[in-house]
Amino acid sequence: MPPPEVLVAPATVRNVPVYREWIGTLEGSENAEIRARVTGYLLSRDYKEGALAKKGELLFKIDSRPFEAALAETKSQLAQVEAIQRASQAEYERSQYLFKRRVISEKEYINKMQLNVSNLAKVGALKASIEQARLNVEFCTITSPVSGIVGISKAQIGDLVGLANATALTSISTVDPIKVVFPVSEGEYLAVSQRVQKSLEEPFDRRPESIELILADGKSFPHRGRLLAVDRQVKASTGTIQVTALLPNPGGVLRPGFFARARILARVLENAVVVPQRAVSEIQGTYQVAIVGKDGKAEIRPVQVGPRVGTDWVIAKGLNAGKTVVVEGIQKVKTGALVTTKPWLPPVAERTGGQVEEY
């Protein structure tokens, strides 16, 4: 039988970045639920659903006529009570003058004084009622508390809104910058706790842009994020602690609720020996590669592996750079047997950076 044919590639040496990745969820940097603060009928929706709204921009209008009528009534009551209070004030001052000259009794003087104090309290109460009525009128105009993307309205024109336990009219989220939240295990956090604490001590705009976002389509988001905060405690149910980061999101491409991988450069392995992952086989917890010598004979050699990086695998021990390893056909190889070699080429997706080009 002729020697078996195998595909081979050289073991290369290069500096290999080692990353840590976590599955994160995107949230708005500021989020608000828009609720009616008074009970009334919805007159209009004055924003475009799913569009950007600025802070203070009009979102909804509630029929304000009942509240305007209540405000006018309270103002008239205040005018009436103020007139009564002015009369009682005059009576109190007159009684005070007479009491000093022993013309009236102490009891009559105290009654005049207390009546005036009571009228003053009524004036204060009505002024507070006017302020509340004025606020109710203002609450009929619902504006955006922050700048951001406004969601789809959950209320229709003519609905009675503002009842107890009523649902929110809509929600708004600031998406530039956007927040990514990802859980980190206790062990991983302790391994980098000093770096994290040092970063948090810096002002936010001076913190390194070290967090890369890998989206669901496998592409890296062009803008990197800065560490924002670490939660105060570990969740007992998962054994993880929540870490948040902020990153620019011009144009609002990313939206709250997206899932993404948060990737951080952990370290760089200098002059690491790297082979394709397909060249490494695992047998009962041990790893081995097949090497082809200059004489065309194969050798099965045990190795110690390091981290996987993309489609490659770092070989920590057992293999030197420049050796020719079998990438495909290792099952045909035996130590000391001759093989026929052909160069191995990675698939198109690997040669183009992990994405198949579309034409």
C-alpha positions as CSV (number, residue, x, y, z in Angstrom):
1,M,0.0,0.0,0.0
2,P,1.3,3.5,-0.7
3,P,2.0,5.8,2.2
4,P,-1.2,7.6,3.5
5,E,-1.7,11.2,2.4
6,V,-2.0,13.8,5.1
7,L,-2.4,17.6,5.2
8,V,0.3,19.4,7.1
9,A,1.2,22.9,8.4
10,P,4.2,24.3,10.2
11,A,4.1,25.1,13.9
12,T,4.5,28.9,14.0
13,V,5.7,31.3,16.6
14,R,4.0,34.6,17.4
15,N,2.8,36.8,20.2
16,V,-0.7,35.6,21.1
17,P,-3.2,37.8,22.9
18,V,-5.3,35.9,25.4
19,Y,-8.8,37.2,26.0
20,R,-11.5,36.7,28.6
21,E,-15.1,36.7,27.4
22,W,-18.4,37.0,29.1
23,I,-22.0,37.0,27.7
24,G,-23.5,40.4,28.4
25,T,-26.8,42.2,28.0
26,L,-27.1,45.8,26.7
27,E,-29.1,48.4,28.6
28,G,-29.7,52.1,28.1
29,S,-27.3,54.2,30.1
30,E,-30.5,56.0,31.4
31,N,-33.9,54.3,31.4
32,A,-37.2,55.7,32.3
33,E,-40.8,54.5,32.3
34,I,-43.2,57.2,31.3
35,R,-46.3,57.1,33.5
36,A,-49.3,59.5,33.9
37,R,-49.1,61.3,37.2
38,V,-52.8,62.4,37.1
39,T,-55.9,60.5,36.1
40,G,-57.5,61.6,32.9
41,Y,-58.3,60.9,29.3
42,L,-55.4,60.8,26.8
43,L,-55.8,63.5,24.2
44,S,-52.7,63.0,22.0
45,R,-49.5,61.2,21.4
46,D,-47.0,63.8,20.2
47,Y,-43.9,61.7,19.4
48,K,-42.8,59.2,16.7
49,E,-42.5,55.7,18.1
50,G,-39.0,54.3,18.0
51,A,-37.5,57.7,17.3
52,L,-35.1,59.9,19.2
53,A,-36.6,62.3,21.6
54,K,-34.7,65.1,23.4
55,K,-35.1,65.9,27.1
56,G,-38.2,68.0,27.7
57,E,-39.8,67.1,24.4
58,L,-43.6,66.6,24.4
59,L,-44.7,63.0,24.5
60,F,-48.4,62.9,25.6
61,K,-51.2,65.2,26.5
62,I,-54.0,64.5,29.0
63,D,-57.3,66.4,29.1
64,S,-56.5,69.2,31.5
65,R,-59.9,70.9,31.6
66,P,-61.0,69.2,34.9
67,F,-57.8,70.3,36.6
68,E,-58.0,73.8,35.2
69,A,-61.5,74.1,36.6
70,A,-60.3,72.8,40.0
71,L,-57.5,75.4,39.9
72,A,-59.9,78.2,39.2
73,E,-62.2,77.1,42.0
74,T,-59.4,76.9,44.5
75,K,-58.2,80.4,43.6
76,S,-61.7,81.8,44.2
77,Q,-61.8,80.0,47.6
78,L,-58.4,81.5,48.4
79,A,-59.6,85.0,47.6
80,Q,-62.7,84.5,49.8
81,V,-60.6,83.2,52.8
82,E,-58.0,86.0,52.4
83,A,-60.8,88.6,52.7
84,I,-62.0,86.9,55.9
85,Q,-58.5,86.8,57.2
86,R,-57.9,90.4,56.6
87,A,-61.0,91.2,58.6
88,S,-60.0,88.9,61.4
89,Q,-56.5,90.5,61.4
90,A,-58.0,93.9,61.8
91,E,-60.2,92.6,64.7
92,Y,-57.2,91.0,66.3
93,E,-55.1,94.2,66.1
94,R,-58.1,96.3,67.5
95,S,-58.6,93.8,70.4
96,Q,-54.9,93.9,71.1
97,Y,-55.0,97.7,71.5
98,L,-58.1,97.5,73.7
99,F,-56.7,94.6,75.9
100,K,-53.6,96.7,76.7
101,R,-55.9,99.4,78.0
102,R,-58.0,96.9,80.0
103,V,-61.1,97.7,77.9
104,I,-61.8,94.0,77.0
105,S,-61.2,90.8,78.8
106,E,-58.4,88.5,78.3
107,K,-60.7,85.8,77.0
108,E,-62.1,88.0,74.3
109,Y,-58.6,89.0,73.2
110,I,-57.5,85.3,73.0
111,N,-60.6,84.4,71.0
112,K,-59.8,87.2,68.4
113,M,-56.2,86.1,68.2
114,Q,-57.0,82.4,67.7
115,L,-59.6,83.2,65.1
116,N,-57.0,85.1,63.1
117,V,-54.5,82.3,63.5
118,S,-57.2,79.9,62.2
119,N,-57.8,82.1,59.2
120,L,-54.1,82.3,58.4
121,A,-53.9,78.5,58.5
122,K,-56.8,78.3,56.0
123,V,-55.0,80.7,53.7
124,G,-51.9,78.6,53.8
125,A,-53.8,75.4,53.2
126,L,-55.6,76.9,50.1
127,K,-52.2,78.2,48.8
128,A,-50.9,74.7,49.0
129,S,-54.0,73.4,47.3
130,I,-53.5,76.0,44.5
131,E,-49.9,74.7,44.1
132,Q,-51.1,71.1,43.9
133,A,-53.8,72.1,41.4
134,R,-51.2,74.0,39.3
135,L,-49.0,70.9,39.3
136,N,-51.9,68.7,38.2
137,V,-52.4,71.0,35.2
138,E,-48.7,70.8,34.4
139,F,-48.8,67.0,34.8
140,C,-51.3,66.8,31.9
141,T,-48.4,67.6,29.6
142,I,-46.0,64.7,29.7
143,T,-42.5,65.4,28.5
144,S,-39.4,63.3,28.1
145,P,-37.2,63.2,31.3
146,V,-34.1,62.2,29.4
147,S,-32.8,62.2,25.8
148,G,-33.1,58.8,24.1
149,I,-35.1,56.4,22.0
150,V,-38.8,56.3,22.9
151,G,-40.6,52.9,22.7
152,I,-43.9,52.0,21.2
153,S,-46.9,53.5,23.0
154,K,-48.9,51.2,25.3
155,A,-51.9,53.5,25.5
156,Q,-54.3,54.7,22.8
157,I,-55.9,58.1,22.3
158,G,-59.0,58.3,24.5
159,D,-57.8,55.8,27.1
160,L,-58.3,56.6,30.7
161,V,-54.8,56.7,32.1
162,G,-53.2,57.3,35.5
163,L,-55.2,54.9,37.5
164,A,-53.7,53.0,40.4
165,N,-51.3,50.2,39.3
166,A,-51.7,51.4,35.7
167,T,-49.1,50.3,33.2
168,A,-46.5,52.7,31.8
169,L,-47.5,54.7,28.8
170,T,-44.1,54.0,27.2
171,S,-40.4,53.7,28.0
172,I,-37.4,55.7,26.9
173,S,-33.7,54.8,27.0
174,T,-30.6,56.7,26.4
175,V,-28.6,54.6,23.9
176,D,-25.6,56.8,23.3
177,P,-23.6,55.9,25.4
178,I,-25.1,52.4,26.0
179,K,-24.4,50.2,28.9
180,V,-23.3,46.5,28.8
181,V,-23.8,44.4,31.9
182,F,-22.1,41.0,32.2
183,P,-21.6,38.5,35.1
184,V,-18.1,37.7,36.3
185,S,-17.3,34.7,38.5
186,E,-15.7,35.1,41.9
187,G,-12.5,33.5,40.7
188,E,-12.2,35.7,37.6
189,Y,-13.0,38.8,39.6
190,L,-10.4,38.1,42.3
191,A,-7.8,37.5,39.6
192,V,-8.2,41.0,38.2
193,S,-9.5,42.8,41.3
194,Q,-6.4,45.0,41.7
195,R,-6.6,46.1,38.0
196,V,-10.3,46.8,38.4
197,Q,-9.9,48.8,41.6
198,K,-7.1,50.9,40.0
199,S,-9.3,51.6,37.0
200,L,-12.3,52.6,39.1
201,E,-10.2,55.1,41.1
202,E,-9.6,57.1,37.9
203,P,-12.1,59.6,36.5
204,F,-14.4,57.9,34.0
205,D,-13.0,59.7,30.9
206,R,-9.4,58.6,31.9
207,R,-10.2,54.9,32.2
208,P,-8.8,52.7,29.5
209,E,-11.1,51.7,26.6
210,S,-10.3,48.0,27.2
211,I,-13.7,46.3,26.7
212,E,-14.5,45.0,23.2
213,L,-18.0,44.0,22.2
214,I,-18.6,41.0,19.9
215,L,-22.1,41.1,18.5
216,A,-24.5,38.3,17.6
217,D,-23.3,38.3,13.9
218,G,-19.7,37.6,15.1
219,K,-18.5,41.1,14.2
220,S,-16.6,43.3,16.6
221,F,-18.3,46.6,17.4
222,P,-16.0,49.5,16.3
223,H,-16.2,51.4,19.5
224,R,-14.7,50.1,22.8
225,G,-16.1,50.6,26.3
226,R,-14.8,51.8,29.6
227,L,-15.4,50.1,32.9
228,L,-18.3,51.9,34.7
229,A,-19.0,50.0,38.0
230,V,-18.9,46.7,39.8
231,D,-21.9,45.6,41.8
232,R,-21.7,45.7,45.6
233,Q,-22.2,41.9,46.2
234,V,-22.0,38.5,44.6
235,K,-25.3,36.8,43.6
236,A,-25.6,33.7,45.8
237,S,-27.7,31.9,43.2
238,T,-25.0,32.1,40.4
239,G,-21.8,32.9,42.2
240,T,-21.2,35.9,39.9
241,I,-20.9,39.6,40.4
242,Q,-22.3,42.1,37.9
243,V,-19.9,44.4,36.0
244,T,-21.0,47.3,33.9
245,A,-19.3,49.2,31.2
246,L,-20.2,52.2,29.0
247,L,-19.4,52.5,25.3
248,P,-20.2,55.0,22.6
249,N,-23.1,54.1,20.3
250,P,-23.3,56.8,17.6
251,G,-26.5,56.5,15.5
252,G,-28.2,54.2,18.1
253,V,-27.2,51.0,16.2
254,L,-27.2,49.0,19.4
255,R,-30.4,48.8,21.3
256,P,-31.3,47.6,24.9
257,G,-31.9,43.9,25.2
258,F,-29.1,42.9,22.7
259,F,-26.9,40.1,23.7
260,A,-23.2,40.4,23.1
261,R,-19.8,39.0,24.3
262,A,-17.8,41.4,26.3
263,R,-14.1,40.7,25.6
264,I,-11.1,41.9,27.6
265,L,-7.4,41.4,26.8
266,A,-6.1,39.4,29.7
267,R,-2.4,39.0,28.7
268,V,-0.1,38.5,25.8
269,L,1.9,35.3,25.4
270,E,5.1,36.2,23.7
271,N,6.8,33.9,21.3
272,A,4.2,31.2,21.7
273,V,4.2,28.1,19.6
274,V,0.9,27.9,17.7
275,V,-0.7,25.1,15.6
276,P,-4.2,24.8,14.1
277,Q,-6.7,23.3,16.6
278,R,-7.4,20.4,14.1
279,A,-3.8,19.3,14.6
280,V,-4.4,18.5,18.3
281,S,-6.2,15.3,19.4
282,E,-7.4,14.5,22.9
283,I,-7.3,11.0,24.3
284,Q,-8.5,10.5,27.9
285,G,-7.5,13.9,29.0
286,T,-4.1,13.9,27.3
287,Y,-3.2,15.8,24.2
288,Q,-1.0,14.8,21.3
289,V,0.1,15.9,17.8
290,A,1.6,14.1,14.8
291,I,4.9,15.4,13.5
292,V,6.4,14.6,10.1
293,G,10.2,14.6,9.9
294,K,12.4,15.5,7.0
295,D,12.6,11.8,6.1
296,G,8.8,11.6,5.7
297,K,8.3,9.5,8.8
298,A,5.6,10.4,11.3
299,E,5.8,10.6,15.1
300,I,3.0,10.8,17.6
301,R,4.1,13.2,20.4
302,P,2.3,14.1,23.6
303,V,2.1,17.9,24.3
304,Q,0.8,20.3,26.9
305,V,-1.7,22.8,25.5
306,G,-2.3,26.4,26.4
307,P,-5.3,28.6,25.6
308,R,-7.2,28.4,22.4
309,V,-7.1,31.6,20.3
310,G,-9.5,31.7,17.4
311,T,-8.9,28.6,15.3
312,D,-5.4,28.0,16.7
313,W,-4.1,26.3,19.8
314,V,-1.1,27.4,21.8
315,I,1.3,24.5,22.6
316,A,2.9,25.1,26.0
317,K,5.3,22.2,26.0
318,G,6.4,19.4,23.8
319,L,6.7,21.1,20.4
320,N,9.2,23.5,18.9
321,A,8.6,26.1,16.2
322,G,9.2,25.0,12.6
323,K,8.0,21.5,13.1
324,T,5.6,20.1,10.5
325,V,2.4,18.9,12.2
326,V,-0.4,16.9,10.7
327,V,-3.6,18.9,10.5
328,E,-5.9,16.4,8.7
329,G,-5.4,12.6,8.6
330,I,-3.9,12.1,12.0
331,Q,-5.9,9.0,12.4
332,K,-3.9,7.4,9.5
333,V,-0.6,8.1,11.1
334,K,1.5,5.7,13.2
335,T,4.9,6.5,14.7
336,G,7.7,5.6,12.3
337,A,5.4,5.2,9.3
338,L,6.0,7.0,6.1
339,V,3.4,9.5,4.9
340,T,2.7,11.6,1.9
341,T,2.3,15.3,2.8
342,K,0.4,18.1,1.2
343,P,0.1,21.7,2.5
344,W,-3.1,22.4,4.5
345,L,-5.0,25.6,3.8
346,P,-7.5,27.0,6.3
347,P,-11.2,27.3,5.2
348,V,-12.3,30.6,3.6
349,A,-14.0,31.8,6.9
350,E,-10.7,31.4,8.8
351,R,-8.6,33.1,6.1
352,T,-10.9,36.1,6.0
353,G,-10.9,36.7,9.7
354,G,-13.8,34.4,10.7
355,Q,-16.4,35.8,8.3
356,V,-17.3,34.3,5.0
357,E,-17.2,37.0,2.3
358,E,-20.5,37.7,0.6
359,Y,-20.6,38.5,-3.1
